[in-house]
Amino acid sequence: MGAKSRKELITGVEGVLNALLAGKLTVEQAKRKLAALNIKRIGDLARLDVERVHRIGIPEVVLAEGKSPETVAKAVVALASTSGYAIVTRVSEKHLKLVQSRLRRDFEIEYNSKARNIVIKKKGHLFPKIGKIGVLAAGTADVPVAEEAVVAAEVMGCEVLKAYDVGVAGIHRLFEPLKHMVEQGVTAIVAVAGMEGTLPSLVSSLVDVPVVGVPTSIGYGVGLKGVGALMTMLQTCSPKLAVVNIDNGFGAGIFAASIARQSKRR
């Protein structure tokens, strides 16, 4: 942060504290204003919302795709240093290597090669377990998107039960893992499917918990890189299926984990 930014931040904090002391703000209002102030500038490269997790329950995430390794490394180091951990999605080998070279020794890195995600955290840091969800993938080609959902949900504090290659081409493989998920008390299920995208509607018709459908870009020409699967899911006649964007495993994991956390609190 530049000198001007630091001065503005300090002045803003003092204003909030003075308003709190004067009785013009409640403690909750002051907390929200302080959280809004705590936006860290990383030069002209990015702005990190380091208090997002406290404000809306979802951590700040760095999308590496389309960004230079230098940009990603700077953002990740700043975020991890402030929050104790950081998540990076859609990383390349170059992103991974540079981030590894910039980390302090008291941090560790977990790389999920299927999801192309990395989680950086202080050594010994544990994400609290709050809730439980299931993640299903129709085919093995859909696994990278499913794993992205798994990583997102685990960072949100969810225990994740998963089963892959359980699509309609071999529908007999679905029922046992789905039965297990229901018996274990999952409060939401993410169903990932490419091709014609039938799996989420089928799962939604069999269970009494919310289902999040994720269309993937896997499929032949007429599928239009996931548009066919997306249309199938949007046209479902199963009324409790929510659908995210094509290949958006991260968003599905966050959404399902948010459902699980609210259920756990109740």
Buried (B, 14 or more C-beta within 10 A) or exposed (E): BEEEEEEEBEEBBEEBBEBBEEEEBEEEEBBBBBBEBBBBBBEEBBEBBBBBBBEEBBBBBBBBEEBEBEBBBBBBBBBBBBBEBBBBBBBBEBBBEBBBEBBEEEBBBEBBEEBBBBBBBBEEEEBEEBBBBBBBBBBEBBBBBBBBBBBBBBBBBBBBBBBBBBBBEEEEBBEEBBEEBBEEEBBBBBBBBBBBBBBBBBBBBBBEBBBBBBBBBBBEEEBBBBBBBBBBBEEBEBEEBBBBEBBBBBBBBBBBBBBBBBBBEE
